[in-house]
């Protein structure tokens, strides 16, 4: 009676190893899809009324978390009365570096910028939520980030 040749055993082990590599690769890819992506940026704000209570001044700090440039393209401020304000809303101004600017505004790699958003508001109205929109310039990926603060 003859046994299995060594060559057949080696080929069978190689085949099992190749199948195992593809199985592990598929499993890793499925696990990677479950991991949330990193935010393009982080944002924090504080909300202040002027002395008369009719203008809200919102210092907004945006930090680019990537190693490449991103564009800050828009924002949405949801007020306690349900009103939603964006960069195109009447009476909304945005300043950076002491000057009034228009969006989009570019943030360099790992840069942090302070923006001052101001708008007319009814007394006792507060900000319920503030989101900013950014675009990763090399990839074109767009992401809305919820700013923390209040």
BAGUDREN-128960 format. One record per residue: residue number from 1; residue in three letters; x, y, z of N, C-alpha, C in turn. Coordinates in pm, 1 decimal. Each point is the difference from the previous one (the first is absolute). Last residue first. Layout:
BEGIN
num / residu / nxx / nyy / nzz / caxx / cayy / cazz / cxx / cyy / czz
NUM / ala / X / Y / Z / X / Y / Z / X / Y / Z;
...
REM end
This chain:
BEGIN
num / residu / nxx / nyy / nzz / caxx / cayy / cazz / cxx / cyy / czz
150 / unk / -2279.4 / 7560.8 / 2324.1 / -132.8 / 51.5 / 28.9 / 5.3 / 139.8 / 50.4;
149 / unk / 286.6 / -491.1 / -201.9 / -4.4 / 128.1 / 69.3 / -141.9 / 43.9 / 29.6;
148 / unk / 253.7 / -313.6 / -408.9 / -34.6 / -11.8 / 141.3 / -2.4 / 139.6 / 62.0;
147 / unk / -95.3 / -174.9 / -530.1 / 87.0 / 73.8 / 91.7 / -48.0 / -21.7 / 142.8;
146 / unk / -48.7 / -316.2 / -449.8 / -77.2 / 69.6 / 103.3 / 97.5 / 64.5 / 97.1;
145 / unk / 64.9 / -124.3 / -539.0 / 48.1 / -21.9 / 135.7 / -91.6 / 76.5 / 95.5;
144 / unk / 12.1 / -204.1 / -539.4 / -64.0 / 93.6 / 92.1 / 44.0 / -41.0 / 139.8;
143 / unk / 242.1 / -90.5 / -502.9 / -46.0 / -49.5 / 129.2 / -62.6 / 115.3 / 78.0;
142 / unk / 222.8 / -189.2 / -519.5 / -73.5 / 103.1 / 74.3 / -49.0 / -59.9 / 130.7;
141 / unk / 411.4 / -108.9 / -390.6 / -94.5 / -50.6 / 100.2 / -61.6 / 116.2 / 76.1;
140 / unk / 353.7 / 4.0 / -350.4 / -134.4 / 48.5 / -30.2 / -105.0 / -47.9 / 98.7;
139 / unk / 504.9 / -60.5 / -28.4 / -91.0 / -111.1 / -29.8 / -139.0 / 45.8 / -43.4;
138 / unk / 365.0 / 314.1 / 111.6 / 55.2 / -101.7 / -90.0 / -99.6 / -108.9 / -40.6;
137 / unk / -144.0 / 358.9 / 308.5 / 30.8 / 41.9 / -136.5 / 60.2 / -109.7 / -88.0;
136 / unk / -361.3 / -12.6 / 401.7 / 140.5 / -40.0 / -8.1 / 42.3 / 23.6 / -145.1;
135 / unk / -406.1 / 254.6 / 258.7 / 37.0 / -85.5 / -112.3 / 150.0 / -25.8 / 7.3;
134 / unk / -443.3 / 161.0 / 352.5 / 137.8 / 9.0 / -46.4 / 21.8 / -94.3 / -116.3;
133 / unk / -405.2 / 256.0 / 341.0 / 29.0 / -87.5 / -113.6 / 142.9 / 25.4 / -46.0;
132 / unk / -294.8 / 53.7 / 495.0 / 81.5 / 61.4 / -104.7 / 27.1 / -102.7 / -109.1;
131 / unk / -380.2 / 112.6 / 432.4 / 75.5 / -95.6 / -82.6 / 79.9 / 78.4 / -102.4;
130 / unk / -302.9 / 62.0 / 488.9 / 82.0 / 67.0 / -100.4 / 81.1 / -106.6 / -72.0;
129 / unk / -469.5 / 61.9 / 352.8 / 102.3 / -81.5 / -64.9 / 74.8 / 84.8 / -102.1;
128 / unk / -310.3 / 190.2 / 314.3 / -27.6 / -140.1 / 29.2 / 110.5 / -88.8 / -56.1;
127 / unk / -19.4 / 537.1 / 166.2 / 39.9 / -93.5 / -106.3 / -27.8 / -141.8 / 46.9;
126 / unk / -294.1 / 438.2 / 167.6 / 129.4 / -65.4 / 17.6 / 31.2 / -88.2 / -121.2;
125 / unk / -332.4 / 450.2 / 185.4 / 19.3 / -110.0 / -94.4 / 141.0 / -55.2 / 18.3;
124 / unk / -181.7 / 388.4 / 236.6 / -18.7 / -131.1 / 63.7 / 9.1 / -117.5 / -97.5;
123 / unk / -87.4 / 468.1 / -233.7 / 49.2 / -22.7 / 136.2 / -39.1 / -138.8 / 51.1;
122 / unk / 62.9 / 61.7 / -523.0 / -99.1 / 41.6 / 100.3 / 57.4 / -27.3 / 138.4;
121 / unk / 324.2 / 106.5 / -422.7 / -73.1 / -107.8 / 66.4 / -101.6 / 58.9 / 97.3;
120 / unk / 419.1 / 89.0 / -420.0 / -108.8 / 52.9 / 81.4 / -84.1 / -114.1 / 54.0;
119 / unk / 526.3 / -72.9 / -113.3 / -130.3 / 12.5 / -66.4 / -100.1 / 57.3 / 98.6;
118 / unk / 565.1 / -185.4 / -91.4 / -97.0 / 84.7 / 70.8 / -126.3 / 14.0 / -83.0;
117 / unk / 509.7 / -286.3 / 69.8 / -126.5 / 5.4 / -73.0 / -94.6 / 88.0 / 80.3;
116 / unk / 552.6 / -102.9 / -36.1 / -101.9 / 67.3 / 79.4 / -124.0 / 12.9 / -88.0;
115 / unk / 469.6 / -336.1 / 25.8 / -97.5 / 73.6 / -79.8 / -99.1 / 64.4 / 96.9;
114 / unk / 522.4 / -243.6 / 9.9 / -112.5 / 55.8 / 72.8 / -85.3 / 80.5 / -97.2;
113 / unk / 362.3 / -440.4 / -65.7 / -40.2 / 137.5 / -27.8 / -120.1 / 38.0 / 84.5;
112 / unk / 435.0 / -388.4 / -80.6 / -117.4 / 35.1 / 79.0 / -30.5 / 146.8 / -24.5;
111 / unk / 296.0 / -427.6 / -270.2 / -21.5 / 138.4 / 41.6 / -128.5 / 13.2 / 82.1;
110 / unk / 218.3 / -392.5 / -241.7 / 5.5 / 10.1 / 145.9 / -21.1 / 142.2 / 53.7;
109 / unk / 62.3 / 6.6 / -507.0 / 15.1 / -124.2 / 75.4 / 18.8 / 29.9 / 148.5;
108 / unk / -249.1 / 388.4 / -245.5 / 119.4 / -78.4 / -32.7 / 2.9 / -126.0 / 85.7;
107 / unk / -441.3 / 276.6 / -161.6 / 82.2 / -25.1 / 117.9 / 116.2 / -88.0 / -42.4;
106 / unk / -368.9 / 348.7 / -273.1 / 91.4 / -113.5 / 6.4 / 74.6 / -3.7 / 132.6;
105 / unk / -506.6 / 181.7 / -174.8 / 126.5 / 47.9 / 54.6 / 88.7 / -121.8 / 21.9;
104 / unk / -483.8 / 141.6 / -311.6 / 86.9 / -85.9 / 79.1 / 128.2 / 70.5 / 46.1;
103 / unk / -333.0 / 290.9 / 72.5 / 40.4 / -140.2 / -9.6 / -6.0 / -43.9 / -144.7;
102 / unk / 101.0 / 504.7 / 205.4 / -103.5 / -84.0 / -59.3 / 55.0 / -141.8 / -6.5;
101 / unk / 116.5 / 445.3 / 346.0 / 38.0 / -93.3 / -106.3 / -124.3 / -63.6 / -60.1;
100 / unk / 201.1 / 445.6 / 325.4 / -116.7 / -75.6 / -44.9 / 43.0 / -87.2 / -117.1;
99 / unk / 362.2 / 140.9 / 376.9 / -66.6 / 46.1 / -122.0 / -122.6 / -86.0 / -28.7;
98 / unk / 320.1 / -69.4 / 367.2 / -37.9 / 140.4 / 6.8 / -73.3 / 53.2 / -121.3;
97 / unk / 138.6 / -464.6 / 67.4 / 117.8 / 83.9 / -8.7 / -32.6 / 148.3 / -2.6;
96 / unk / -412.4 / -246.2 / -106.4 / 117.8 / -76.1 / 40.5 / 120.8 / 89.9 / -18.9;
95 / unk / -595.4 / -12.0 / -11.4 / 128.0 / 70.6 / 1.0 / 110.0 / -98.9 / 39.7;
94 / unk / -552.6 / 39.2 / -184.9 / 106.3 / -85.7 / 52.9 / 131.9 / 73.5 / -17.8;
93 / unk / -582.3 / 95.4 / 12.3 / 135.8 / 35.3 / -41.5 / 98.3 / -96.1 / 63.5;
92 / unk / -567.6 / 65.9 / -116.2 / 106.3 / -81.4 / 58.0 / 134.3 / 49.1 / -53.3;
91 / unk / -440.1 / 167.6 / -137.7 / 45.3 / 52.2 / 127.9 / 109.2 / -80.4 / 67.5;
90 / unk / -297.4 / -250.0 / -356.0 / 4.1 / 145.1 / 12.8 / 45.5 / 39.0 / 140.5;
89 / unk / 153.2 / -470.9 / -220.5 / -115.8 / 61.7 / 65.4 / 20.8 / 150.3 / 14.1;
88 / unk / 316.4 / -338.8 / -174.4 / -73.1 / 84.7 / -94.6 / -121.6 / 67.3 / 61.6;
87 / unk / 288.8 / -312.1 / 235.7 / 85.5 / 110.4 / -44.7 / -72.0 / 95.0 / -93.7;
86 / unk / -320.5 / -255.6 / 324.7 / 117.6 / -46.6 / -72.0 / 81.4 / 121.8 / -43.4;
85 / unk / -432.6 / -161.2 / 370.2 / 80.4 / 101.8 / -66.5 / 119.8 / -65.2 / -68.2;
84 / unk / -520.6 / -130.6 / 210.4 / 130.1 / -51.2 / -41.5 / 71.2 / 109.6 / -78.0;
83 / unk / -428.1 / -43.9 / 392.9 / 61.1 / 66.2 / -114.6 / 135.7 / -63.5 / -29.3;
82 / unk / -283.8 / -108.7 / 385.2 / -14.0 / -80.6 / -120.6 / 60.3 / 61.9 / -124.6;
81 / unk / 12.5 / 153.5 / 472.6 / -133.6 / 24.4 / -55.2 / -22.5 / -75.7 / -131.8;
80 / unk / 420.4 / -13.4 / 235.2 / -101.7 / -59.5 / 87.4 / -141.7 / 23.1 / -50.6;
79 / unk / 403.8 / -15.8 / -358.6 / -33.7 / 77.5 / 119.3 / -112.1 / -67.9 / 79.0;
78 / unk / 407.8 / -150.9 / -360.1 / -140.5 / -23.3 / 33.1 / -27.4 / 70.9 / 132.2;
77 / unk / 381.3 / 38.6 / -411.7 / -27.2 / 26.7 / 141.0 / -149.3 / -17.7 / 21.1;
76 / unk / 404.5 / -137.0 / -376.6 / -143.4 / 4.1 / 26.5 / -17.6 / 16.2 / 150.4;
75 / unk / 407.8 / 75.1 / -418.6 / -41.0 / -33.6 / 135.7 / -151.2 / 6.0 / 6.2;
74 / unk / 451.4 / -37.3 / -387.0 / -133.0 / 44.6 / 42.4 / -19.9 / -33.4 / 147.1;
73 / unk / 426.1 / -64.3 / -241.4 / -87.5 / 46.4 / -107.3 / -134.7 / 53.1 / 45.5;
72 / unk / 545.2 / -116.9 / 112.0 / -118.3 / 22.9 / 83.2 / -99.3 / 66.2 / -94.7;
71 / unk / 429.7 / -315.3 / -145.4 / -78.9 / 121.9 / -15.3 / -117.3 / -3.5 / 96.3;
70 / unk / 522.5 / -233.9 / 9.0 / -144.1 / -20.0 / -9.2 / -65.7 / 136.2 / -19.6;
69 / unk / 535.5 / -255.8 / -46.0 / -93.7 / 111.8 / 10.6 / -145.4 / -46.1 / -8.3;
68 / unk / 378.5 / -329.1 / 203.6 / -16.1 / 73.5 / -124.4 / -107.5 / 106.2 / 19.2;
67 / unk / 112.2 / -339.4 / 324.1 / 131.6 / 47.1 / -41.6 / -4.5 / 67.9 / -135.5;
66 / unk / -414.8 / -29.0 / 387.3 / 69.9 / -71.9 / -106.4 / 136.3 / 60.6 / -29.3;
65 / unk / -356.3 / 158.2 / 307.2 / 67.5 / -117.9 / 54.6 / 84.9 / -73.7 / -102.0;
64 / unk / -197.5 / 527.7 / 96.2 / 19.3 / -98.5 / -105.5 / 80.5 / -116.5 / 58.4;
63 / unk / -323.9 / 365.2 / 260.6 / 134.1 / -59.0 / -10.3 / 0.0 / -107.0 / -106.5;
62 / unk / -299.9 / 461.1 / 188.0 / 1.5 / -118.2 / -86.6 / 143.8 / -48.3 / -10.1;
61 / unk / -340.2 / 343.6 / 318.9 / 135.9 / -45.6 / -26.5 / -7.9 / -129.3 / -79.9;
60 / unk / -331.9 / 447.1 / 113.2 / 4.8 / -139.6 / -44.3 / 144.6 / -34.9 / -32.8;
59 / unk / -340.0 / 399.6 / 253.9 / 137.0 / -37.9 / -31.8 / 4.3 / -151.2 / -28.3;
58 / unk / -418.9 / 347.7 / -14.0 / 38.8 / -139.8 / 18.9 / 146.4 / -19.1 / -40.4;
57 / unk / -421.9 / 376.2 / 133.5 / 138.1 / -6.1 / -45.6 / 52.2 / -138.6 / 36.2;
56 / unk / -505.5 / 267.7 / -64.8 / 76.4 / -109.8 / 56.6 / 137.1 / 0.2 / -65.0;
55 / unk / -401.8 / 388.8 / 95.4 / 101.8 / -54.8 / -90.4 / 71.5 / -112.6 / 72.6;
54 / unk / -339.0 / 250.2 / 218.5 / -58.1 / -14.9 / -133.7 / 99.3 / -51.6 / -104.0;
53 / unk / 47.0 / 139.5 / 487.2 / -64.4 / -130.6 / -13.8 / -58.3 / -25.4 / -137.0;
52 / unk / 268.3 / 379.0 / 206.5 / -143.1 / 20.1 / -23.5 / -75.4 / -132.4 / -12.6;
51 / unk / 475.7 / 1.8 / 57.4 / -62.0 / 62.2 / 117.4 / -150.7 / 17.8 / -16.8;
50 / unk / 200.9 / -393.8 / -287.9 / 51.9 / 134.3 / 27.2 / -78.4 / 58.8 / 117.1;
49 / unk / 68.4 / -532.7 / -35.2 / -85.5 / 109.1 / -46.9 / 71.4 / 131.7 / 23.9;
48 / unk / 211.5 / -515.9 / -79.2 / -13.7 / 117.1 / 85.3 / -96.4 / 98.9 / -63.9;
47 / unk / 226.8 / -543.6 / -22.2 / -104.3 / 90.7 / -49.6 / -19.6 / 113.1 / 99.2;
46 / unk / 405.8 / -375.8 / -171.6 / -70.9 / 56.5 / 113.8 / -99.5 / 99.5 / -57.1;
45 / unk / 286.3 / -463.3 / -209.8 / -52.6 / 136.3 / -1.6 / -50.6 / 40.1 / 137.1;
44 / unk / 317.1 / -386.1 / -324.8 / -54.5 / 36.6 / 130.4 / -47.0 / 144.8 / -6.5;
43 / unk / 185.6 / -460.5 / -328.9 / -45.7 / 138.5 / 13.3 / -60.9 / 20.5 / 137.2;
42 / unk / 333.9 / -347.5 / -349.2 / -79.7 / 14.8 / 120.6 / -36.8 / 147.6 / 11.2;
41 / unk / 128.2 / -342.7 / -447.1 / 32.9 / 110.5 / 89.9 / -81.2 / -12.7 / 128.1;
40 / unk / -2.7 / -341.1 / -330.2 / 91.0 / 89.5 / -69.2 / 48.2 / 108.2 / 95.1;
39 / unk / -152.6 / -477.3 / 189.6 / -55.9 / 126.6 / -43.6 / 108.3 / 83.3 / -65.8;
38 / unk / 10.5 / -538.0 / -2.2 / 43.6 / 115.0 / 77.6 / -65.0 / 125.5 / -55.0;
37 / unk / -242.4 / -483.8 / -39.2 / 109.8 / 77.6 / -55.5 / 35.2 / 116.8 / 90.2;
36 / unk / -211.0 / -481.6 / 170.0 / -37.8 / 132.0 / -50.5 / 122.7 / 75.8 / -49.1;
35 / unk / -63.7 / -538.1 / -10.2 / 66.8 / 103.7 / 78.3 / -41.3 / 135.4 / -54.5;
34 / unk / -132.4 / -413.6 / -205.6 / -79.0 / 26.8 / 120.3 / 59.8 / 111.7 / 85.9;
33 / unk / 209.1 / -175.3 / -397.2 / -121.3 / 71.1 / -39.7 / -85.0 / 37.3 / 121.4;
32 / unk / 384.6 / -270.8 / 53.3 / 38.3 / 137.6 / -29.3 / -122.7 / 82.8 / -37.6;
31 / unk / -47.7 / -464.9 / 62.7 / 18.5 / 68.7 / 127.7 / 33.9 / 147.2 / -21.2;
30 / unk / -33.6 / -278.5 / -376.1 / -133.3 / 16.3 / 58.6 / 9.1 / 71.9 / 134.7;
29 / unk / 401.8 / -108.6 / -218.2 / -72.0 / 103.9 / -74.9 / -139.2 / 22.1 / 58.1;
28 / unk / 257.8 / -350.3 / 178.9 / 56.5 / 130.7 / 36.4 / -72.2 / 114.0 / -72.2;
27 / unk / -116.7 / -444.8 / -116.3 / -44.5 / 32.4 / 135.5 / 51.1 / 137.2 / 43.6;
26 / unk / 149.4 / -170.6 / -411.5 / -142.3 / 35.1 / -8.3 / -54.2 / 38.3 / 138.1;
25 / unk / 442.4 / -158.9 / -17.1 / -10.4 / 129.7 / -69.5 / -146.2 / 45.9 / -7.7;
24 / unk / 89.9 / -430.4 / 167.5 / 39.6 / 101.7 / 97.2 / -12.4 / 139.2 / -62.4;
23 / unk / -78.9 / -361.7 / -285.3 / -104.2 / 5.8 / 102.2 / 31.5 / 107.4 / 103.5;
22 / unk / 320.7 / -92.2 / -333.6 / -116.3 / 68.0 / -56.6 / -114.0 / 10.9 / 101.0;
21 / unk / 381.9 / -241.6 / 130.1 / 36.3 / 140.3 / -21.9 / -119.3 / 76.9 / -55.3;
20 / unk / -43.7 / -467.3 / 47.3 / -3.2 / 67.4 / 129.5 / 33.7 / 148.5 / -14.3;
19 / unk / 36.5 / -275.5 / -379.6 / -140.8 / 16.5 / 36.0 / -11.7 / 75.0 / 132.5;
18 / unk / 431.0 / -118.0 / -131.8 / -55.0 / 102.7 / -90.8 / -146.4 / 26.5 / 32.3;
17 / unk / 214.7 / -348.6 / 233.6 / 52.8 / 130.8 / 41.9 / -56.8 / 111.8 / -87.4;
16 / unk / -100.8 / -446.7 / -113.7 / -69.5 / 36.5 / 123.5 / 45.9 / 138.6 / 46.5;
15 / unk / 226.5 / -181.2 / -367.4 / -137.6 / 31.1 / -36.8 / -80.7 / 43.3 / 122.8;
14 / unk / 435.0 / -156.0 / 69.9 / 4.2 / 130.1 / -67.6 / -141.3 / 43.1 / -38.1;
13 / unk / 48.8 / -430.3 / 179.0 / 22.7 / 101.6 / 104.0 / 4.0 / 140.4 / -60.9;
12 / unk / -29.7 / -363.7 / -295.1 / -124.7 / 11.4 / 76.0 / 13.4 / 106.2 / 109.0;
11 / unk / 383.5 / -109.5 / -249.5 / -96.8 / 71.3 / -83.6 / -132.8 / 18.4 / 73.4;
10 / unk / 327.6 / -261.8 / 213.1 / 44.1 / 139.4 / -6.8 / -98.4 / 82.7 / -82.6;
9 / unk / -73.2 / -461.8 / 16.0 / -23.4 / 57.9 / 132.2 / 37.5 / 148.1 / -0.9;
8 / unk / 97.0 / -251.4 / -382.7 / -145.0 / 18.9 / 11.0 / -33.2 / 65.7 / 133.9;
7 / unk / 447.0 / -121.0 / -70.9 / -37.0 / 108.7 / -90.0 / -149.7 / 29.6 / 8.7;
6 / unk / 187.8 / -374.4 / 226.7 / 29.1 / 126.1 / 68.1 / -42.7 / 119.5 / -85.1;
5 / unk / -257.6 / -468.5 / -62.2 / 133.2 / 55.5 / -22.1 / 15.2 / 133.9 / 70.9;
4 / unk / -300.3 / -416.4 / 167.0 / -14.8 / 122.2 / -78.4 / 138.0 / 61.8 / -16.1;
3 / unk / -13.2 / -531.2 / 67.7 / -48.9 / 117.3 / 70.9 / -11.9 / 119.2 / -95.1;
2 / unk / -36.5 / -558.7 / -99.3 / 80.9 / 121.6 / -12.1 / -64.0 / 113.1 / 76.6;
1 / unk / 14.3 / -568.7 / 17.1 / -82.2 / 116.4 / 0.0 / 87.8 / 124.3 / 0.0;
REM end
